[in-house]
Amino acid sequence: MGAAAALGAVPRDIPQGCMAVYVGRERKRFVISTHYLNHYLFKALLKRTEEEFGFEYGGGLLIACEAVLFEHLLWLIGTDDPAARTTELEDLLEFYDV
């Protein structure tokens, strides 16, 4: 482990204003804008993750959902689609049968 990693430095492949998250059982890595953290859907997913996994830090933020659902959630948040303002996390979970 290098000195930068030991000090908690952000890996070089993560742009400023972004962070890595690991999604699902396979822990697929996504690099996302930190702006997503403020969206109500993302907050609801973080709450669900906390209930399922707790917030133990183990080298990255683990998200409790399947990658396909997470990709849909990122698309909703990143679009101007009105559904992004009205969709509830439970609706997405039901759609993906989670």
N, C-alpha and C positions, 0 to 999 in steps of 0.2 A: 504494500500500500504506500503510495507516494505521500509526501508531506501535505500537498494540497488536499488530498482525499481525507487525510487524518484530521485536518482542520475544518472539515465540513464544506469545502469549496464546491461550487456547482461544477459538474462535469463540463468539459469544453464543448460538447455537442449540444448543449442546451442554451439557446439564445437568451439574452437578457430579457426579463419580464415573462419568462416561461418556467415551467417545472415539469419534471417527469412524474408520471403516475403509472401504476401497474394494475392491470385490470383482469379480473376473473381468476379462475383456478390456474390457467396457463400463465398468468401474470404478464400479459402482453403489454409492452411498454408504449406509452403515448407521451409525447411532449406537447403540452398545452399552454396556452396563454394564462397567466394568473388572473386575467379578467374573468375567466369562466367561474372562478371561485365565488364571485359575487352574485351569480345568477341563481334564482330560487330553485331551479331544477337540480343544479349542481349541489346546492346546500342540502337539499332533500336527500340526494344520493350520499353525501358525506354523513348525514345523520344515520341513514340506513347502514352504512359501512361501520360507523361507530358502534351501532347496536349489534352488528354481526361479529366484528373483529376487535373492537376497541380501537384505541389510537396508539398502539405500540409502534414506535418507529423502528424499522428494521432496514434502513437504507433506501426507503422510498415510500410514497403514499400508495397503499393498496386500496383499490376500489372494489366493492362487493357487487359486481354484476358481470354479465357476459360481455365480451368485446363488441359484439354486434349491437347490443343495446347502448353501450357507451358511445359507439360511433354515431348512432342515431341521435343520442342526446347532444353530442358535440355539434352535429349538423343543425339541430333545432336551435341551439344557443347561438350559433354563428350566422344564422339566417335572419332575414326580416319577416319571415313567415309569422303571421298572427298566432299560429298554433304554439309558437315558442313562448307566448305570453299567457296561454290558457291551458296548456297541457299539464297534467299532474303526473308526478313520477309514478304513482300507482297505475295510471293508465298505460304508461310505457311498460311497466313490469307485467301487467296483465296481457298486453299485446305480445310480448316476448315469452309469455307463459313462465314467468319466473316466480 
